[in-house]
Amino acid sequence: MSPREYTDTANDEILVAVQIETKEAVKNIEEIASVEGVDATFVGPSDLSASYGVRGEHWHPTLLKAFERVIDACEAAGVAPGIAFGKGSDHCKELIDQGFRFTGIGEDLDYLAAGTQARVRMFRGS
């Protein structure tokens, strides 16, 4: 494929997902979701919890209301709402049932911690 063919294809097929990680983003979600070319939103519960003043409380009632607002605005705009992670695979299924169209299967910090712990166990021989 030539560079020209690649850029033409990429321009037609690229996914544009915007992160929703602040209270301000939730406040403006209708406008954000309606921007031409946006295909999906991606809620980041960790940063969003910090923005709402409930750092680390990813499933705080205030955040759950924010999630609902994001889902509703995305559905109205024809944009796929997504979320970075759930509490586990069953919870991820619940998030999909609530209206998110995609979800990560774990939090990056959890994977980093698990990988580090595995490496420490390997070096300790346990």
Secondary structure, 3 states (H helix, E strand, C coil): CCHHHHHHHHHHHCCCEEEECCHHHHHCHHHHHCCCCCCEEEECHHHHHHHCCCCCCCCCHHHHHHHHHHHHHHHHHCCEEEECCCCCHHHHHHHHHHCCCEECCCCHHHHHHHHHHHHHHHHHCC
